[in-house]
Amino acid sequence: MRDSAPIIAYVREHERTAQQGARGQQRVTGCRVLVLRSTVEVVGEGEVHAVIRHYRGGSQLFDELERRTDDVERVIRGVPGFISYHLVRTADGGFSVGVFEDESGATESTRVAADWVRQNLPQLTVSPPEVIEGGVILHLGR
């Protein structure tokens, strides 16, 4: 069951210490997260689709995205099937995690994100992101 109550975009500071997890994951210090909607739901595999776009070396891009969170929200919320979106700054750039009702929404979000960057930040040289997509099996939030 989906909680349809949106949470207006907010930026939360995360201060974490770098440490090695049990499966070898490393936590990043000082990351900022933009959350456009938060939900708690369990979904059947393939019913919901997620896309991660990882921008390495994109610190200037993330500076601009942070300054323009209203634009980012407008663009991403406009993608059909939008469920949630997270924009995370890392030491070497950042990544986004978008969750959509189906694969076509996830694919469209990658297209509109690239178009928005090209049109609104032409002065930046941004390498194409590494894009990872897949069916969501569990979506947690608060």
Long-range contacts (C-beta under 8 A, 24 or more apart in sequence): 1-41, 2-39, 2-41, 2-83, 3-39, 3-40, 3-41, 6-36, 6-37, 7-35, 7-36, 7-37, 7-38, 9-34, 9-35, 9-36, 9-69, 9-70, 9-73, 10-34, 10-35, 11-66, 11-69, 28-90, 28-91, 29-91, 31-88, 31-89, 31-90, 32-66, 32-88, 32-89, 33-86, 33-87, 33-88, 34-65, 34-66, 34-69, 34-72, 34-85, 34-86, 34-87, 34-88, 35-84, 35-85, 35-86, 35-141, 36-73, 36-76, 36-77, 36-84, 36-85, 36-86, 37-82, 37-83, 37-84, 37-85, 37-141, 38-84, 38-141, 38-142, 39-83, 39-84, 39-139, 39-141, 40-139, 40-140, 40-141, 40-142, 41-139, 41-140, 42-138, 42-139, 43-136, 43-137, 43-138, 43-139, 44-137, 45-135, 45-136, 45-137, 46-135, 47-101, 47-135, 47-136, 48-83, 48-99, 48-100, 48-101, 48-102, 48-135, 48-136, 48-139, 49-99, 49-100, 49-101, 49-102, 49-103, 49-105, 49-106, 49-133, 49-134, 49-135, 49-136, 50-97, 50-98, 50-99, 50-100, 50-106, 50-133, 50-134, 50-135, 50-136, 51-96, 51-97, 51-98, 51-100, 51-106, 51-107, 51-109, 51-110, 51-131, 51-132, 51-133, 52-95, 52-96, 52-97, 52-98, 52-131, 52-132, 52-133, 53-95, 53-96, 53-98, 53-110, 53-113, 53-129, 53-130, 53-131, 54-93, 54-94, 54-95, 54-129, 54-130, 54-131, 54-132, 55-93, 55-94, 55-95, 55-126, 55-127, 55-129, 56-92, 56-93, 56-127, 56-130, 57-92, 57-93, 57-127, 58-92, 58-93, 58-94, 58-126, 58-127, 58-129, 59-92, 59-93, 60-124, 61-93, 61-94, 61-117, 61-121, 61-124, 61-126, 62-87, 62-89, 62-93, 62-94, 64-121, 64-124, 65-94, 68-120, 71-116, 71-120, 72-116, 75-112, 75-113, 75-116, 76-109, 76-112, 76-113, 78-112, 79-105, 79-108, 79-109, 79-112, 80-104, 80-105, 80-108, 81-105, 82-109, 83-139, 84-139, 84-141, 85-109, 95-129, 99-136, 99-139, 103-133, 103-135, 106-133, 107-133
